[in-house]
Amino acid sequence: MAVNKPTGDNARKGAVKKRSQTKSTIGGASAWTKRDRKSGEFMALKRPSKKKAAKKFKGVHVEKKSAGAKKAGKKKKGARR
């Protein structure tokens, strides 16, 4: 279980279980969305400030992109047209 003690050291001991986060876009700006792994429900959103990028949730696992999404954007090396 994740614990925020001792107070004041700005660190978490352990990871947050049963949660994950993914990067999303809102109005053209990137944001982080926290999701419950069991139900798939979106729980919270961290939006960027006007001048800075959005920060990740502390201690929450980052979801990887699916293999299909990676392949769709890549071009083969050495292929000429």
N, C-alpha and C positions, 0 to 999 in steps of 0.2 A: 504494500500500500504506500502511496506517496505521502510524504510528511513534509511540512514546511518548517520544522524546528531544526536547529535553534533559531529563535527570532533574531532578525537583524543581519544575518549573513547573506541574504538574498540568494539562497540556493535551496533546491529541493533534494531530498534524500529519496532516491528511487524514482520509478517512472509511473505515470498515470496509466492505469490499466483500463481496458475496454473503451479506449478513445483513440481517435486518429485525427490528423489534420491534413487538409489538402489546399493547394493554392488555387484561388478562383479570381475572376475579374468582375468588378462592379463599376459600371460607368467608365470603363476604360482603365481603371486603376486596379492593381493587383491587391488581393486581400487574402487572409488565411481563415478557413472555415473549419471549426471543430465538429466532429461527427461521432455519434455513438456507433460502435462496431456491430453490436447485436441487432439493434432495430434499424440502423441506417439513418436515423433522424439527425438533422443538422441542429447543433446545440447552440453554438455561439459563433460570432464573426468578429475578426479584428480588422478594422478598416485603417487605411493609411491616413496620416495627417496630411495637411496641405503640401508640406515640403519634404516629408520623409516617407520612406517605404513602410509598409505594415510589418510589424514584428511577429514572430511565431509564438505560439502558445508554449509555455515552459513545460518540459517533461512529457509532451504528447508526441506519439509516433507519427512520422510523416509518411503519408501514402505515396507509393511509387506510381508513375504513370503506367498504363497498360501497354503491353507489347504492340498492340495494333496502333495505338496513338503514336508511338515512337517511329514505327515503320512508315506511317503515312506521310510524315514530314521530311524524311530523308531521301536523298538522291543517291544513286549508285555512283561510286567513284570510277572514273575511267570511261564512263558511258558518254558517247558523243552523239549529237544529233545534228 
